[in-house]
Amino acid sequence: MRILATALLILAVACGALAADRSVLPDNPNAYKQPADWSTGLQGDDPVVDMVRATVYTNLTDFLAVIAPDYYFDDFSWCSWQTVYAPSYQFGPVNGYSYTASASSYLFSIPGAISTNSALDPITIVFDGAPVTAVGGDFFCTDFDGYPVPATTNVTLDDGTVVNLVYPTVFSGFTSLVPIVSMVITPSNDWATFDNFYVGSLNVTATEARSLSQVKALY
């Protein structure tokens, strides 16, 4: 009986920790600080692509080679524990590009990244500035203290493109010939998080090349 009671207590504590809001401990002494180059070594394996309408990039260098140089990049180095704590937050505009991120139980920044206040809460990003045809970043799950955890993060674009990133794979980039309106970041467990975020457009050469390839495919 004692064993059962102990097991139930442990389970209750574990469930409570998972459900806990980060805002209950705003000055978290264990908050993780990501190294500046942490994602460089975390390209990992290629993501699992369920459905593609946009073009998906699995390597940052390849992605940067096809986007115009006036993109809006944010590594969120200005963020600390609870710098952002709101149901939604607008980023930008920078070079005309801006976007609004939101989460049902509030966004919550951790050192160097944007996450959520509660576990299992998806992040929705709506691009509300200049038309966006290129977007990319690091998408992953973190624990209560902001440490990346082995988990799957689902990224879904409004056009139906779906990518599953299995940690340590964190980067995915997307380009499209039509504007990307929104994306949703969904964690398999723990807290959804994104970092090193690029918002912009395809460069002229890349756009012409993709348009030409589509025309050739018609013949």
N, CA, C and O of each residue as an XYZ file, in Angstrom:
876
protein
N       0.824     -1.195      0.000
C       0.000      0.000      0.000
C       0.867      1.257      0.000
O       0.586      2.228     -0.702
N       1.932      1.212      0.810
C       2.836      2.355      0.837
C       3.491      2.573     -0.523
O       3.673      3.704     -0.974
N       3.841      1.452     -1.164
C       4.480      1.539     -2.490
C       3.535      2.215     -3.477
O       3.948      3.070     -4.260
N       2.242      1.817     -3.430
C       1.247      2.411     -4.329
C       1.090      3.895     -4.050
O       1.031      4.707     -4.974
N       1.024      4.244     -2.769
C       0.866      5.652     -2.399
C       2.058      6.477     -2.849
O       1.911      7.598     -3.335
N       3.255      5.895     -2.676
C       4.469      6.592     -3.097
C       4.487      6.795     -4.605
O       4.850      7.862     -5.098
N       4.086      5.742     -5.334
C       4.057      5.824     -6.802
C       3.083      6.890     -7.263
O       3.376      7.648     -8.188
N       1.909      6.951     -6.613
C       0.915      7.957     -6.989
C       1.415      9.364     -6.695
O       1.152     10.296     -7.455
N       2.143      9.513     -5.579
C       2.699     10.817     -5.237
C       3.723     11.266     -6.259
O       3.728     12.423     -6.678
N       4.603     10.336     -6.665
C       5.624     10.646     -7.674
C       4.961     11.042     -8.990
O       5.383     11.995     -9.646
N       3.902     10.289     -9.374
C       3.193     10.588    -10.616
C       2.548     11.959    -10.545
O       2.582     12.715    -11.516
N       1.953     12.289     -9.383
C       1.306     13.598     -9.228
C       2.311     14.722     -9.331
O       2.035     15.751     -9.948
N       3.478     14.537     -8.730
C       4.524     15.553     -8.793
C       5.004     15.735    -10.216
O       5.190     16.862    -10.676
N       5.211     14.610    -10.928
C       5.683     14.663    -12.316
C       4.672     15.375    -13.193
O       5.043     16.222    -14.007
N       3.387     15.039    -13.036
C       2.349     15.682    -13.841
C       2.239     17.158    -13.502
O       2.007     17.990    -14.380
N       2.407     17.479    -12.228
C       2.350     18.872    -11.813
C       3.470     19.675    -12.413
O       3.277     20.826    -12.805
N       4.669     19.065    -12.489
C       5.822     19.756    -13.069
C       5.595     20.022    -14.541
O       5.963     21.079    -15.055
N       4.966     19.025    -15.244
C       4.730     19.195    -16.667
C       3.699     20.284    -16.926
O       3.800     21.036    -17.895
N       2.693     20.359    -16.034
C       1.615     21.314    -16.250
C       1.952     22.705    -15.730
O       1.247     23.672    -16.021
N       3.024     22.802    -14.965
C       3.349     24.070    -14.320
C       3.625     25.160    -15.344
O       4.211     24.922    -16.400
N       3.184     26.360    -14.998
C       3.490     27.512    -15.822
C       4.856     28.046    -15.424
O       5.209     28.078    -14.246
N       5.612     28.462    -16.424
C       6.945     28.991    -16.143
C       6.889     30.285    -15.335
O       7.842     30.626    -14.635
N       5.777     30.999    -15.432
C       5.679     32.286    -14.755
C       5.667     32.151    -13.232
O       5.812     33.145    -12.521
N       5.493     30.924    -12.730
C       5.500     30.758    -11.273
C       6.908     30.923    -10.712
O       7.088     31.076     -9.503
N       7.897     30.893    -11.587
C       9.276     31.050    -11.140
C      10.007     31.994    -12.089
O      10.879     31.556    -12.839
N       9.665     33.288    -12.070
C      10.223     34.231    -13.050
C      11.730     34.407    -12.957
O      12.380     34.720    -13.954
N      12.287     34.211    -11.780
C      13.735     34.357    -11.631
C      14.363     32.981    -11.498
O      15.058     32.688    -10.525
N      14.107     32.150    -12.487
C      14.549     30.758    -12.445
C      16.071     30.667    -12.353
O      16.759     31.072    -13.289
N      16.609     30.151    -11.261
C      18.068     30.079    -11.122
C      18.702     29.044    -12.042
O      19.912     29.054    -12.266
N      17.865     28.146    -12.575
C      18.393     27.095    -13.441
C      18.210     27.398    -14.921
O      18.480     26.547    -15.768
N      17.748     28.617    -15.239
C      17.451     28.939    -16.627
C      18.671     28.739    -17.514
O      19.774     29.189    -17.205
N      18.441     28.062    -18.604
C      19.520     27.690    -19.524
C      19.904     28.858    -20.421
O      19.035     29.561    -20.939
N      21.184     29.063    -20.604
C      21.675     30.075    -21.528
C      22.334     29.373    -22.704
O      23.376     28.735    -22.557
N      21.711     29.500    -23.881
C      22.233     28.818    -25.051
C      23.518     29.482    -25.532
O      23.580     30.709    -25.617
N      24.547     28.691    -25.848
C      25.750     29.269    -26.454
C      25.388     29.949    -27.769
O      24.428     29.553    -28.429
N      26.141     30.956    -28.145
C      25.831     31.729    -29.351
C      25.786     30.857    -30.595
O      24.996     31.116    -31.504
N      26.628     29.823    -30.648
C      26.712     28.991    -31.845
C      26.104     27.616    -31.613
O      26.490     26.647    -32.267
N      25.156     27.525    -30.685
C      24.671     26.204    -30.285
C      24.021     25.428    -31.432
O      24.120     24.202    -31.475
N      23.354     26.126    -32.366
C      22.630     25.414    -33.414
C      23.540     24.947    -34.545
O      23.140     24.102    -35.347
N      24.752     25.480    -34.622
C      25.659     25.120    -35.713
C      25.927     23.625    -35.743
O      25.990     23.013    -36.809
N      26.079     23.056    -34.577
C      26.360     21.624    -34.512
C      25.132     20.769    -34.361
O      25.234     19.570    -34.104
N      23.948     21.382    -34.520
C      22.727     20.628    -34.307
C      21.871     20.567    -35.559
O      20.644     20.628    -35.478
N      22.504     20.450    -36.707
C      21.737     20.257    -37.930
C      21.072     18.890    -37.891
O      19.943     18.731    -38.353
N      21.785     17.887    -37.331
C      21.210     16.558    -37.181
C      20.889     15.906    -38.504
O      21.442     16.269    -39.543
N      19.983     14.932    -38.460
C      19.540     14.259    -39.666
C      18.499     15.116    -40.369
O      18.002     16.097    -39.816
N      18.176     14.726    -41.607
C      17.140     15.448    -42.328
C      15.807     15.286    -41.603
O      15.528     14.215    -41.065
N      14.984     16.327    -41.578
C      13.679     16.201    -40.934
C      12.768     15.264    -41.708
O      12.979     15.025    -42.897
N      11.763     14.739    -41.038
C      10.758     13.913    -41.686
C       9.707     14.838    -42.287
O       9.042     15.585    -41.568
N       9.560     14.785    -43.599
C       8.632     15.674    -44.291
C       7.361     14.892    -44.613
O       7.391     13.953    -45.408
N       6.243     15.281    -43.994
C       4.982     14.588    -44.221
C       4.318     15.043    -45.513
O       3.776     14.225    -46.257
N       4.358     16.323    -45.778
C       3.708     16.882    -46.963
C       4.426     18.162    -47.345
O       4.756     18.975    -46.482
N       4.668     18.345    -48.634
C       5.405     19.528    -49.066
C       4.672     20.245    -50.186
O       4.335     19.652    -51.211
N       4.431     21.526    -49.973
C       3.995     22.416    -51.041
C       5.039     23.509    -51.219
O       5.344     23.917    -52.340
N       5.587     23.983    -50.092
C       6.731     24.880    -50.154
C       7.988     24.041    -50.348
O       7.958     22.820    -50.191
N       9.100     24.705    -50.692
C      10.388     24.012    -50.758
C      10.999     24.014    -49.364
O      11.056     25.054    -48.709
N      11.455     22.848    -48.909
C      11.999     22.702    -47.561
C      13.511     22.593    -47.624
O      14.050     21.825    -48.422
N      14.195     23.357    -46.788
C      15.657     23.323    -46.699
C      16.057     22.731    -45.344
O      15.498     23.079    -44.305
N      17.028     21.837    -45.386
C      17.475     21.183    -44.158
C      18.838     21.695    -43.707
O      19.375     21.256    -42.690
N      19.384     22.624    -44.475
C      20.708     23.162    -44.168
C      20.645     24.687    -44.234
O      20.140     25.252    -45.204
N      21.153     25.340    -43.210
C      21.086     26.793    -43.134
C      21.823     27.464    -44.291
O      21.330     28.446    -44.847
N      22.986     26.954    -44.656
C      23.769     27.552    -45.738
C      22.996     27.536    -47.048
O      22.979     28.532    -47.772
N      22.358     26.417    -47.356
C      21.564     26.306    -48.579
C      20.382     27.270    -48.560
O      20.040     27.866    -49.581
N      19.774     27.416    -47.411
C      18.629     28.315    -47.272
C      19.046     29.765    -47.492
O      18.382     30.504    -48.219
N      20.148     30.170    -46.862
C      20.605     31.562    -46.982
C      21.038     31.894    -48.407
O      21.040     33.062    -48.798
N      21.401     30.884    -49.179
C      21.850     31.114    -50.553
C      20.709     31.517    -51.486
O      20.957     32.037    -52.574
N      19.459     31.284    -51.072
C      18.347     31.559    -51.978
C      17.437     32.681    -51.493
O      16.447     32.991    -52.155
N      17.750     33.304    -50.342
C      16.873     34.370    -49.871
C      17.531     35.734    -50.084
O      18.755     35.862    -50.060
N      16.691     36.745    -50.292
C      17.191     38.103    -50.520
C      17.900     38.617    -49.264
O      17.536     38.248    -48.148
N      18.912     39.470    -49.450
C      19.742     39.900    -48.318
C      19.072     40.839    -47.325
O      19.650     41.137    -46.280
N      17.868     41.312    -47.627
C      17.212     42.247    -46.713
C      16.308     41.537    -45.701
O      15.379     42.142    -45.165
N      16.579     40.259    -45.443
C      15.736     39.503    -44.520
C      15.815     40.062    -43.094
O      16.753     40.776    -42.736
N      14.816     39.719    -42.306
C      14.736     40.093    -40.889
C      15.172     38.879    -40.073
O      14.505     37.845    -40.077
N      16.305     39.017    -39.369
C      16.833     37.922    -38.544
C      16.806     38.317    -37.077
O      17.140     39.448    -36.723
N      16.409     37.386    -36.234
C      16.426     37.638    -34.788
C      16.918     36.383    -34.078
O      16.339     35.306    -34.221
N      18.006     36.540    -33.302
C      18.488     35.416    -32.495
C      17.986     35.517    -31.061
O      18.337     34.701    -30.208
N      17.159     36.528    -30.806
C      16.525     36.735    -29.504
C      17.522     36.835    -28.357
O      17.227     36.468    -27.219
N      18.704     37.339    -28.683
C      19.715     37.542    -27.637
C      19.260     38.601    -26.634
O      19.798     38.687    -25.531
N      18.273     39.403    -27.016
C      17.733     40.437    -26.131
C      16.756     39.848    -25.111
O      16.311     40.538    -24.194
N      16.432     38.568    -25.284
C      15.463     37.934    -24.395
C      16.142     37.250    -23.217
O      17.178     36.600    -23.358
N      15.540     37.415    -22.080
C      15.946     36.690    -20.884
C      14.713     35.975    -20.350
O      13.712     35.845    -21.056
N      14.781     35.517    -19.120
C      13.657     34.823    -18.516
C      12.486     35.788    -18.334
O      12.561     36.714    -17.525
N      11.407     35.571    -19.085
C      10.165     36.340    -19.003
C      10.280     37.761    -19.550
O       9.484     38.621    -19.172
N      11.251     38.033    -20.433
C      11.257     39.321    -21.130
C       9.970     39.469    -21.928
O       9.355     40.535    -21.944
N       9.569     38.385    -22.590
C       8.292     38.333    -23.294
C       7.349     37.447    -22.479
O       7.627     36.267    -22.262
N       6.252     38.015    -22.039
C       5.231     37.252    -21.319
C       3.892     37.887    -21.651
O       3.460     38.842    -21.005
N       3.242     37.339    -22.674
C       2.009     37.940    -23.182
C       1.302     36.910    -24.055
O       1.944     35.986    -24.554
N      -0.015     37.053    -24.249
C      -0.710     36.109    -25.130
C      -0.235     36.190    -26.574
O      -0.270     35.201    -27.305
N       0.212     37.384    -26.981
C       0.785     37.544    -28.321
C       1.819     38.659    -28.280
O       1.809     39.511    -27.391
N       2.701     38.634    -29.254
C       3.776     39.632    -29.277
C       4.159     39.872    -30.727
O       4.365     38.929    -31.491
N       4.252     41.154    -31.102
C       4.635     41.485    -32.476
C       6.128     41.756    -32.553
O       6.687     42.508    -31.754
N       6.758     41.126    -33.533
C       8.186     41.287    -33.780
C       8.364     42.071    -35.077
O       7.741     41.761    -36.092
N       9.219     43.088    -35.031
C       9.407     43.940    -36.196
C       8.512     45.166    -36.106
O       7.952     45.440    -35.044
N       8.365     45.914    -37.206
C       8.909     45.564    -38.525
C      10.399     45.872    -38.671
O      10.917     46.831    -38.098
N      11.063     45.037    -39.448
C      12.448     45.246    -39.853
C      12.500     45.013    -41.353
O      12.138     43.941    -41.837
N      12.954     46.026    -42.087
C      12.964     45.960    -43.555
C      11.571     45.641    -44.109
O      11.445     45.027    -45.169
N      10.554     46.050    -43.403
C       9.187     45.831    -43.844
C       8.575     44.537    -43.347
O       7.355     44.381    -43.396
N       9.379     43.612    -42.876
C       8.883     42.312    -42.433
C       8.509     42.364    -40.950
O       9.238     42.923    -40.130
N       7.377     41.780    -40.630
C       6.983     41.676    -39.234
C       6.098     40.445    -39.068
O       5.545     39.922    -40.035
N       5.978     39.998    -37.829
C       5.133     38.837    -37.562
C       4.656     38.896    -36.117
O       5.304     39.476    -35.246
N       3.508     38.279    -35.892
C       2.941     38.202    -34.551
C       2.923     36.748    -34.114
O       2.340     35.899    -34.788
N       3.559     36.463    -32.987
C       3.554     35.118    -32.411
C       2.564     35.094    -31.263
O       2.402     36.091    -30.559
N       1.899     33.964    -31.068
C       0.930     33.862    -29.979
C       0.856     32.431    -29.466
O       1.217     31.484    -30.165
N       0.382     32.292    -28.232
C       0.156     30.990    -27.612
C      -1.029     31.138    -26.669
O      -1.184     32.175    -26.024
N      -1.857     30.117    -26.585
C      -3.104     30.239    -25.820
C      -2.874     30.502    -24.343
O      -3.676     31.177    -23.698
N      -1.767     29.966    -23.797
C      -1.472     30.196    -22.376
C      -0.285     31.134    -22.202
O       0.431     31.074    -21.203
N      -0.089     31.999    -23.187
C       0.944     33.035    -23.190
C       2.293     32.534    -23.743
O       2.733     31.412    -23.491
N       2.905     33.426    -24.498
C       4.309     33.251    -24.857
C       5.152     33.502    -23.617
O       4.742     34.222    -22.706
N       6.325     32.903    -23.593
C       7.227     33.108    -22.463
C       8.651     32.963    -22.976
O       9.047     31.888    -23.426
N       9.421     34.044    -22.910
C      10.793     33.966    -23.403
C      11.693     33.306    -22.371
O      11.515     33.461    -21.163
N      12.662     32.566    -22.887
C      13.734     32.005    -22.072
C      15.019     32.667    -22.559
O      14.986     33.337    -23.591
N      16.128     32.517    -21.882
C      17.347     33.192    -22.348
C      17.699     32.812    -23.790
O      18.073     31.673    -24.069
N      17.574     33.778    -24.697
C      17.989     33.584    -26.082
C      17.002     32.888    -26.978
O      17.387     32.450    -28.062
N      15.738     32.760    -26.587
C      14.761     32.079    -27.439
C      13.349     32.460    -27.011
O      13.143     33.027    -25.938
N      12.369     32.136    -27.875
C      10.963     32.374    -27.577
C      10.282     31.034    -27.364
O      10.420     30.118    -28.175
N       9.553     30.927    -26.275
C       8.879     29.686    -25.942
C       7.478     29.995    -25.434
O       6.914     31.041    -25.759
N       6.914     29.094    -24.639
C       5.570     29.267    -24.117
C       5.557     29.181    -22.598
O       6.497     28.682    -21.979
N       4.490     29.670    -22.020
C       4.358     29.619    -20.566
C       4.000     28.220    -20.076
O       4.439     27.801    -19.005
N       3.201     27.497    -20.864
C       2.749     26.168    -20.459
C       3.196     25.104    -21.445
O       3.331     25.357    -22.642
N       3.420     23.915    -20.920
C       3.831     22.788    -21.750
C       2.718     22.399    -22.720
O       1.533     22.600    -22.451
N       3.131     21.838    -23.850
C       2.242     21.300    -24.881
C       1.445     22.355    -25.632
O       0.569     22.015    -26.427
N       1.734     23.627    -25.395
C       1.009     24.721    -26.046
C       1.685     25.065    -27.374
O       2.860     25.433    -27.373
N       0.991     24.959    -28.497
C       1.593     25.331    -29.790
C       1.828     26.840    -29.874
O       1.170     27.629    -29.196
N       2.780     27.215    -30.723
C       3.030     28.621    -31.028
C       2.541     28.885    -32.449
O       2.910     28.173    -33.383
N       1.713     29.909    -32.605
C       1.244     30.302    -33.928
C       1.938     31.599    -34.323
O       1.987     32.551    -33.545
N       2.473     31.626    -35.539
C       3.143     32.815    -36.056
C       2.417     33.272    -37.316
O       2.272     32.507    -38.269
N       1.967     34.514    -37.316
C       1.279     35.093    -38.471
C       2.148     36.217    -39.029
O       2.535     37.126    -38.294
N       2.452     36.160    -40.308
C       3.291     37.167    -40.955
C       2.392     38.305    -41.426
O       1.554     38.127    -42.309
N       2.582     39.481    -40.822
C       1.639     40.575    -41.038
C       2.284     41.837    -41.606
O       1.700     42.919    -41.545
N       3.481     41.696    -42.153
C       4.140     42.837    -42.776
C       4.246     42.625    -44.275
O       3.283     42.203    -44.915
N       5.415     42.917    -44.841
C       5.649     42.676    -46.270
C       5.467     41.188    -46.568
O       5.715     40.349    -45.702
N       5.034     40.854    -47.788
C       4.828     39.445    -48.131
C       6.085     38.616    -47.876
O       7.191     39.008    -48.248
N       5.895     37.482    -47.246
C       7.005     36.594    -46.873
C       6.998     35.369    -47.774
O       6.001     34.651    -47.843
N       8.106     35.130    -48.463
C       8.235     33.926    -49.286
C       9.419     33.066    -48.851
O       9.743     32.070    -49.498
N      10.059     33.457    -47.755
C      11.159     32.661    -47.205
C      11.151     32.809    -45.688
O      11.150     33.924    -45.167
N      11.145     31.693    -44.991
C      11.173     31.722    -43.536
C      11.923     30.485    -43.045
O      11.785     29.399    -43.607
N      12.708     30.664    -42.003
C      13.463     29.536    -41.470
C      13.891     29.786    -40.048
O      13.864     30.924    -39.578
N      14.281     28.746    -39.363
C      14.730     28.913    -37.989
C      14.988     27.591    -37.310
O      14.920     26.527    -37.924
N      15.285     27.682    -36.031
C      15.499     26.501    -35.204
C      14.223     26.269    -34.399
O      13.739     27.166    -33.709
N      13.687     25.057    -34.496
C      12.435     24.709    -33.836
C      12.671     23.464    -32.994
O      13.121     22.438    -33.504
N      12.364     23.556    -31.700
C      12.692     22.444    -30.813
C      11.845     22.525    -29.549
O      11.062     23.458    -29.373
N      12.008     21.547    -28.681
C      11.290     21.521    -27.410
C      12.275     21.758    -26.267
O      13.434     21.348    -26.337
N      11.802     22.422    -25.223
C      12.636     22.658    -24.045
C      11.895     22.196    -22.792
O      10.671     22.067    -22.788
N      12.668     21.948    -21.721
C      12.053     21.590    -20.453
C      11.711     22.863    -19.681
O      11.864     23.966    -20.205
N      11.254     22.716    -18.454
C      10.816     23.854    -17.656
C      11.900     24.918    -17.520
O      11.605     26.113    -17.485
N      13.155     24.478    -17.443
C      14.261     25.406    -17.239
C      14.865     25.918    -18.543
O      15.856     26.647    -18.515
N      14.285     25.549    -19.685
C      14.753     26.065    -20.960
C      15.806     25.219    -21.642
O      16.381     25.645    -22.644
N      16.076     24.018    -21.120
C      17.054     23.142    -21.754
C      16.408     22.386    -22.911
O      15.308     21.859    -22.750
N      17.067     22.316    -24.089
C      16.546     21.489    -25.182
C      16.428     20.036    -24.735
O      17.283     19.532    -24.007
N      15.363     19.366    -25.174
C      15.120     17.974    -24.787
C      14.903     17.123    -26.031
O      14.469     17.634    -27.064
N      15.202     15.824    -25.942
C      14.937     14.920    -27.067
C      13.429     14.806    -27.286
O      12.712     14.224    -26.472
N      12.971     15.358    -28.373
C      11.535     15.362    -28.661
C      11.341     15.694    -30.135
O      12.287     16.072    -30.826
N      10.125     15.552    -30.602
C       9.778     15.892    -31.982
C       8.992     17.197    -32.004
O       8.048     17.382    -31.236
N       9.394     18.089    -32.888
C       8.698     19.367    -33.050
C       8.099     19.421    -34.443
O       8.803     19.245    -35.437
N       6.812     19.660    -34.512
C       6.089     19.706    -35.777
C       5.942     21.156    -36.225
O       5.490     22.007    -35.459
N       6.327     21.433    -37.472
C       6.178     22.771    -38.052
C       5.230     22.659    -39.241
O       5.489     21.904    -40.179
N       4.138     23.407    -39.202
C       3.120     23.343    -40.253
C       2.891     24.724    -40.838
O       2.608     25.673    -40.107
N       3.011     24.841    -42.159
C       2.712     26.101    -42.846
C       1.255     26.139    -43.259
O       0.586     25.107    -43.312
N       0.761     27.348    -43.554
C      -0.639     27.489    -43.928
C      -0.960     26.797    -45.248
O      -2.126     26.509    -45.518
N       0.061     26.520    -46.087
C      -0.201     25.858    -47.363
C      -0.275     24.340    -47.234
O      -0.476     23.642    -48.228
N      -0.114     23.823    -46.010
C      -0.188     22.386    -45.796
C       1.148     21.693    -45.665
O       1.190     20.503    -45.355
N       2.249     22.405    -45.892
C       3.574     21.813    -45.714
C       3.775     21.443    -44.244
O       3.549     22.260    -43.351
N       4.202     20.205    -44.007
C       4.401     19.714    -42.647
C       5.783     19.089    -42.519
O       6.152     18.217    -43.306
N       6.546     19.536    -41.527
C       7.876     18.992    -41.262
C       7.968     18.606    -39.794
O       7.552     19.365    -38.919
N       8.517     17.417    -39.524
C       8.752     16.977    -38.157
C      10.246     16.968    -37.880
O      10.997     16.249    -38.538
N      10.677     17.756    -36.918
C      12.090     17.847    -36.562
C      12.338     17.036    -35.292
O      11.800     17.334    -34.226
N      13.165     16.009    -35.437
C      13.477     15.142    -34.304
C      14.827     15.555    -33.739
O      15.856     15.379    -34.391
N      14.826     16.102    -32.535
C      16.058     16.590    -31.914
C      17.116     15.488    -31.913
O      16.805     14.351    -31.561
N      18.395     15.801    -32.308
C      18.994     17.135    -32.353
C      18.823     17.913    -33.654
O      19.412     18.985    -33.791
N      18.043     17.420    -34.612
C      17.743     18.246    -35.774
C      16.834     19.379    -35.341
O      15.765     19.135    -34.780
N      17.240     20.614    -35.591
C      16.435     21.758    -35.148
C      16.121     22.736    -36.270
O      15.128     23.459    -36.189
N      16.947     22.777    -37.320
C      16.755     23.796    -38.359
C      15.855     23.297    -39.475
O      15.946     22.147    -39.906
N      14.988     24.182    -39.931
C      14.240     23.955    -41.158
C      13.957     25.308    -41.793
O      13.593     26.266    -41.112
N      14.131     25.370    -43.118
C      13.835     26.587    -43.861
C      12.797     26.291    -44.927
O      12.703     25.164    -45.413
N      12.018     27.299    -45.291
C      10.942     27.126    -46.263
C      10.953     28.298    -47.248
O      11.148     29.450    -46.857
N      10.744     27.992    -48.508
C      10.552     29.044    -49.499
C       9.337     28.701    -50.348
O       8.976     27.535    -50.503
N       8.711     29.742    -50.897
C       7.502     29.533    -51.681
C       7.386     30.636    -52.725
O       7.882     31.745    -52.526
N       6.731     30.326    -53.833
C       6.491     31.336    -54.861
C       5.275     32.197    -54.527
O       5.060     33.235    -55.153
N       4.488     31.778    -53.558
C       3.353     32.565    -53.084
C       3.604     32.896    -51.613
O       4.308     32.147    -50.936
N       3.052     33.991    -51.103
C       3.328     34.379    -49.723
C       2.973     33.298    -48.704
O       1.939     32.637    -48.798
N       3.862     33.143    -47.733
C       3.607     32.269    -46.589
C       2.872     33.123    -45.557
O       3.400     34.134    -45.095
N       1.679     32.723    -45.203
C       0.824     33.552    -44.334
C       1.065     33.249    -42.860
O       1.085     34.161    -42.033
N       1.248     31.978    -42.529
C       1.373     31.626    -41.117
C       2.079     30.286    -40.957
O       2.244     29.532    -41.916
N       2.490     30.008    -39.726
C       3.055     28.711    -39.383
C       2.685     28.391    -37.940
O       2.460     29.288    -37.127
N       2.625     27.087    -37.636
C       2.324     26.636    -36.282
C       3.427     25.685    -35.843
O       3.785     24.758    -36.570
N       3.966     25.920    -34.646
C       5.024     25.089    -34.069
C       4.399     24.285    -32.931
O       3.947     24.852    -31.936
N       4.379     22.958    -33.085
C       3.695     22.097    -32.119
C       4.675     21.125    -31.486
O       5.348     20.383    -32.202
N       4.773     21.108    -30.153
C       5.701     20.199    -29.482
C       5.072     18.827    -29.263
O       3.863     18.723    -29.056
N       5.891     17.771    -29.309
C       5.379     16.441    -28.973
C       5.252     16.304    -27.462
O       4.415     15.549    -26.966
N       6.074     17.026    -26.746
C       5.998     17.102    -25.291
C       6.781     18.330    -24.827
O       7.483     18.956    -25.620
N       6.664     18.666    -23.574
C       7.347     19.819    -22.995
C       6.934     21.128    -23.669
O       5.770     21.298    -24.032
N       7.891     22.059    -23.837
C       7.554     23.417    -24.266
C       8.067     23.695    -25.691
O       9.249     23.500    -25.973
N       7.184     24.145    -26.578
C       7.584     24.538    -27.931
C       8.482     25.771    -27.853
O       8.239     26.681    -27.060
N       9.525     25.787    -28.690
C      10.500     26.877    -28.649
C      11.019     27.143    -30.056
O      11.176     26.213    -30.847
N      11.290     28.430    -30.377
C      11.953     28.727    -31.650
C      13.025     29.786    -31.433
O      12.954     30.598    -30.511
N      14.025     29.749    -32.319
C      15.194     30.615    -32.179
C      15.812     30.839    -33.551
O      15.470     30.152    -34.514
N      16.735     31.814    -33.637
C      17.476     32.086    -34.880
C      16.528     32.131    -36.074
O      16.638     31.329    -37.002
N      15.597     33.079    -36.036
C      14.467     33.109    -36.949
C      14.708     34.072    -38.101
O      15.024     35.242    -37.885
N      14.559     33.575    -39.328
C      14.744     34.353    -40.552
C      13.387     34.562    -41.229
O      12.626     33.612    -41.412
N      13.091     35.806    -41.596
C      11.863     36.125    -42.311
C      12.238     37.023    -43.481
O      12.869     38.062    -43.286
N      11.860     36.637    -44.691
C      12.229     37.441    -45.849
C      11.568     36.942    -47.116
O      10.422     36.492    -47.105
N      12.313     37.031    -48.213
C      11.765     36.629    -49.509
C      12.840     35.951    -50.338
O      14.035     36.124    -50.101
N      12.391     35.177    -51.311
C      13.313     34.565    -52.262
C      14.044     35.655    -53.034
O      13.458     36.687    -53.363
N      15.317     35.429    -53.324
C      16.016     36.395    -54.166
C      15.563     36.233    -55.613
O      14.962     35.218    -55.966
N      15.840     37.202    -56.431
C      15.328     37.221    -57.805
C      15.795     36.008    -58.596
O      15.006     35.404    -59.323
N      17.056     35.648    -58.466
C      17.596     34.506    -59.215
C      16.887     33.228    -58.838
O      16.524     32.439    -59.710
N      16.683     33.010    -57.542
C      16.018     31.800    -57.075
C      14.566     31.754    -57.533
O      14.054     30.695    -57.893
N      13.909     32.908    -57.517
C      12.515     32.967    -57.949
C      12.388     32.633    -59.419
O      11.507     31.869    -59.812
N      13.276     33.209    -60.248
C      13.239     32.933    -61.685
C      13.533     31.468    -61.968
O      12.898     30.862    -62.832
N      14.491     30.895    -61.248
C      14.853     29.493    -61.458
C      13.694     28.570    -61.106
O      13.420     27.613    -61.830
N      13.017     28.848    -60.006
C      11.901     28.008    -59.607
C      10.728     28.174    -60.564
O      10.053     27.199    -60.893
N      10.481     29.401    -61.012
C       9.392     29.634    -61.954
C       9.654     28.904    -63.256
O       8.744     28.300    -63.824
N      10.894     28.952    -63.737
C      11.267     28.274    -64.973
C      11.105     26.769    -64.838
O      10.628     26.116    -65.766
N      11.492     26.211    -63.706
C      11.374     24.773    -63.515
C       9.913     24.347    -63.510
O       9.591     23.256    -63.979
N       9.030     25.181    -62.994
C       7.622     24.870    -62.982
C       7.029     24.940    -64.384
O       6.175     24.131    -64.747
N       7.491     25.923    -65.174
C       7.013     26.023    -66.551
C       7.441     24.801    -67.352
O       6.646     24.242    -68.107
N       8.720     24.376    -67.187
C       9.212     23.205    -67.904
C       8.435     21.950    -67.518
O       8.247     21.053    -68.340
N       7.988     21.891    -66.272
C       7.270     20.702    -65.806
C       5.920     20.556    -66.485
O       5.322     19.481    -66.454
N       5.425     21.656    -67.114
C       4.132     21.613    -67.772
C       4.208     20.985    -69.161
O       3.183     20.648    -69.754
N       5.434     20.828    -69.681
C       5.585     20.317    -71.059
C       6.127     18.908    -71.056
O       6.318     18.317    -72.119
